[in-house]
Each structure stands twice: as structure tokens, then as C-alpha cells.
Amino acid sequence: MSLPAPLPLVVGNWKMNFDEAATASLVADLTRRLSFERAEVAVAPPFPSLRAALDAAAGSLLAIAAQNVHAEDRGAFTGEVAAPMLAAMGNIHPQRLLDPRYLDPDLGDEPASPAELPVVIES
């Protein structure tokens, strides 16, 4: 008996657009409109709006992703976000790690795999 094929993952982000109120409104609208039957869906709002997105998506199948995560757990990296910061916020997936270019250990400072970070990417 074979396992069913995994659903495709669709991730959308809006770069440096939308404040917390607009993020909450969009995420709430997506949770009402999407069926989640044909794809897994995630959104990656700007870091300041992650909490609003998490709250608006609570109890739904909509996953919340971070647009970026730094390879270091802490340090003087202006404007960067560390994986432990994301883990402390809740169930946030680092969107950048879904890109296969960032899974290559030959890239130097980038994480070699999501398993190296304390943020769980769930299927």
C-alpha cells in the first residue's frame, strides 16, 4: 500500500507591506476563504507583523512563516532575526529554509539544513 502524495506547499509573502492590522485582516480573510484541501498554505509577513498573523491564523490550517532567519542564534547582526526568537513566538516556519539553495552546506554561513535550527518545519 502506498502513501498518498504530499500536498504541494504554497507560500506567499508581502515583503515590507502591510502593518499589523492589515496583516491580521488578510490572514483572517485567507483562513475563511481557503479550503486547504489541494495544498498546504503558508504566509510570511514582515517580522513586526508575525504576532498579528499568528493570532489571526490560530486554530486554522494556515501556516505562518518568517521571511528570513539568520544562521547564528544571537549576536550583533543588525536587522537580523535568530531562530530562537522565532521559536519563542510559536509555530513559525522559516520561509528561507524552504528554498533549496539554502540547504546546501557549501554556502558557508547559511544553515546546512532546517534540523540545525530550533524551529521545526512541519509537513
C-alpha positions in Angstrom: 0.0 0.0 0.0 1.5 3.3 -1.0 1.2 6.5 1.0 -0.8 9.4 -0.5 1.3 12.0 -2.3 2.0 15.0 -0.1 0.2 18.2 -0.9 2.1 21.0 -2.6 3.2 23.8 -0.4 2.2 27.4 -1.4 3.9 30.2 0.5 3.1 33.9 -0.1 4.8 36.9 1.4 4.3 40.6 1.1 7.9 41.9 1.7 7.7 45.3 3.6 4.0 45.8 3.0 1.1 45.9 5.5 1.1 46.8 9.1 -0.2 44.6 11.9 -3.9 45.5 11.3 -3.7 44.8 7.6 -1.8 41.6 8.2 -4.5 40.4 10.7 -7.2 41.3 8.3 -5.6 39.5 5.3 -4.8 36.4 7.4 -8.3 36.2 8.8 -9.7 36.5 5.3 -7.4 33.7 4.0 -8.4 31.4 6.8 -12.1 31.9 5.8 -11.6 31.6 2.1 -9.1 28.8 1.6 -10.2 25.2 1.7 -6.6 23.7 2.3 -7.8 20.6 0.5 -5.4 20.8 -2.5 -2.4 22.5 -1.0 -0.7 23.3 2.3 -0.6 27.1 2.5 1.6 29.5 4.5 2.1 33.2 4.6 5.3 35.1 5.5 4.5 38.6 6.7 7.2 41.1 7.7 8.7 40.3 11.2 6.8 43.1 13.0 3.5 41.5 11.9 4.3 37.9 12.8 2.3 38.0 16.1 -0.7 39.5 14.4 -0.5 36.8 11.7 -0.2 34.0 14.4 -3.1 35.3 16.3 -5.3 35.7 13.2 -4.4 32.2 12.0 -4.9 30.4 15.4 -6.9 27.3 15.0 -6.7 27.2 11.2 -4.6 25.2 8.8 -2.8 28.3 7.6 0.9 28.1 8.5 2.9 31.2 9.4 6.4 31.6 8.1 9.2 34.0 8.7 10.7 35.7 5.7 14.3 35.3 7.0 16.3 33.7 9.7 20.0 34.2 10.5 22.3 31.3 10.9 23.5 32.5 14.3 21.5 32.1 17.5 22.5 35.6 18.7 24.9 38.4 18.1 25.3 41.9 16.8 23.7 41.3 13.4 21.6 44.5 12.8 18.2 43.8 11.3 18.5 40.0 11.5 16.2 37.5 13.3 17.5 34.5 15.1 15.8 31.1 15.0 15.4 31.1 18.9 13.5 34.4 18.6 11.1 32.7 16.1 10.8 29.6 18.2 9.8 31.7 21.2 6.9 33.3 19.3 5.2 30.0 18.5 4.8 27.8 15.4 6.7 29.8 12.8 8.4 28.3 9.8 11.5 29.9 8.3 10.5 30.5 4.7 14.1 31.0 3.5 14.9 27.4 4.6 12.2 26.1 2.2 14.4 27.3 -0.7 16.8 24.5 -1.7 19.6 27.0 -2.3 19.8 27.5 1.5 20.0 23.8 2.2 23.4 23.4 0.5 26.2 23.1 3.2 28.7 24.6 0.7 27.1 28.0 1.1 29.2 28.9 4.1 27.3 30.7 6.9 23.8 29.6 5.8 22.4 26.6 7.8 23.0 23.3 6.1 19.6 22.0 7.0 16.5 23.0 8.9 17.4 20.4 11.5 20.2 22.6 12.7 17.8 25.2 13.9 15.4 25.1 16.9 12.5 25.9 14.6 10.5 22.9 13.4 9.3 22.7 9.8 6.2 20.6 9.9 4.5 18.9 7.0 
